[in-house]
Amino acid sequence: MDRTLEAEMEAARCAARRNRSLRDVFLAAEDAGSVVRLTATDGGTHSGRVSGVGVDHVEIGSDRGLRVVAFPHVVSVELST
């Protein structure tokens, strides 16, 4: 019974990961206080902590200031704690 429950919980986690939007990823990173490194369509990279998430953009704060990147311009995201 325990193994069945574990398998069902893992399947639910996998389904949730597949259905997460980019906004969901940034909201989770903001809640966790994770450092993100994103690559934009212009080839630039931006690293820092997520300081805000809008409907269509993310705000990345670092010692270099605040960067606002629209979701359509995000190519990749790396997370670290």
Residue pairs with C-beta under 8 A, 6 or more apart in sequence:
20 28
22 71
22 74
22 77
23 53
23 55
23 71
25 77
25 79
26 36
26 50
26 53
26 58
26 77
27 53
28 34
29 36
29 50
29 79
30 49
30 50
30 51
30 52
30 53
32 81
33 49
33 81
34 49
34 50
34 79
34 80
34 81
35 47
35 48
35 49
35 79
35 80
35 81
36 47
36 48
36 49
36 50
36 60
36 77
36 78
36 79
36 80
37 45
37 46
37 47
37 77
37 78
37 80
38 45
38 46
38 47
38 58
38 60
38 69
38 74
38 75
38 76
38 77
38 78
39 45
39 74
39 75
39 76
39 77
40 46
40 69
40 73
40 74
40 75
41 72
41 73
41 74
41 75
42 73
46 60
46 62
46 67
46 69
47 60
47 62
48 60
48 61
48 62
48 63
48 64
48 67
49 60
49 61
49 62
50 58
50 59
50 60
50 61
51 59
51 60
51 61
51 66
52 58
52 59
53 59
56 70
56 71
56 72
57 68
57 69
57 70
57 71
58 68
58 69
58 71
58 74
59 66
59 67
59 68
60 66
60 67
60 68
60 69
61 67
